[in-house]
Amino acid sequence: MAKTILIVDDSISLRQVVSIALTNAGYEVIEACDGKDALTKLTGQKVHLMISDVNMPNMDGITFLKAVRLNPSYKFTPVIMLTTEAGEEKKKEGQAAGARAWVVKPFRPEQLLVAVSKLILP
């Protein structure tokens, strides 16, 4: 059975690139346009990994991550932050909120798949 990954990004084109890479690698994908939208899509189903942007309207990635950590169903779900933010302060804020990896845009899909494979156990 395919592992499910939630992609949270306000850029439709970026969600498409990530979704295609993940789908081609055999993952199922759920897409959300911001943190609020993502929280409405977390309905108790098993999600093996989340990939989230940091800078988004309505609810940014760090706030989303903090909200996810309060939900018992997703408290331990690994989260990769995929963002243009490369500063140490933002990375520390993300790690403190529970991010397990930090991938800076622009990125190569293979680079993201390596991070994904390290965080999703077979």
N, C-alpha and C positions, 0 to 999 in steps of 0.2 A: 504494500500500500504506500502511495506517495506521501511524502512529508509535506506539510502545509506551511507556507511562509506568508506573512502579512507584510506588504510594502506600503509605507506611508510617506507620500511626497506630494507637494502641491504642483509639481511639474508633470503634466501628462506624458510628455516625451520621455522623461527620465523613468517614469513608472513603466512605460512600454519597453524600454531598453532592458531594465532589470527583469521585468516579467518574462520577456522572450528568453533571456539568458537562463533564468531559473526553470522555466517550462521545458526548454531544450535539455536541461540537466536532469529532468524527471521530477521536478517539484510541482506541487499545486500552489497556486498563487491567489491571494485575496488582495485587492487594491483599495487604498483609502487616500483621499485628497488632503487630509490634515489630521491632527490628533483627535479632534472631536469625532470626525467621521470614522476614524479607526476604532475608537472606543465603542461606537454603535455596532461595529461589525464583530466585536469580540463577545459572542453570545454563548460562550461555554464550550464551543467546539475546540478540539485539540489544535493548537497552533504551535509548531515546533521551533519557530524562529520569527523575529520581527526585524525589519530593516526600516529605519526611520530617518528622514531628513531632520535637521535641527530648526532651520528658519522656515516657518510656515504660518499662514494666517489662521485665525480662530484659536488654534492651540498648537504651540511649538512642540518640537520633539522632546525637549527635556521635561516639559510639563506633562506631555503624554506618557513618557517613561515613568515618571513619578506616579501617575494615575494607574498605570499598568501594575506597578509593584504593590499597589494597595488591593488589587483584585486577586483573591486566593487562587483562582484558576490559572492565572498567568504570572504569578509572583516570581516564579523561577524560569520563565521563558527567556532564553537568551535574546538580546537586542543588539543589533549592529547599527551604529549611527553612520549614515551616508550623507556627507555634508560638504559644503565649501569651507566650513569653519576649520581652520588648522591651528588656531591658537591654543596654547597650553591651558589657559584658564577655562575655555569652553570644554576642552577634553576632560579636565579635572571635574568640572560640573557634571558632565555626562557620566563619568565613571562613578561619581558619588551617587548619582541617581540610579545607577545599575547597568549602564551600558557595558557590554562585554568586548566590543571591538569598535574601532573608529576608522572609517574609510573616507578619504578626502576626494571630492570631485575635482577635476575630472578623473575618472577611474577606468580601468580596463575590466570588462565583464569577467575575465579569467581571475583577476585579482579578487573580485567580490566572491566568486565561486569558491576560491580557496578559503576565504574567511568563513563562508557558510559551511563548508565541509568540516571545518575544525569545530564548529559549534553545534552541528546536528550530528548526533551519533546514529549509526546505521541501525 
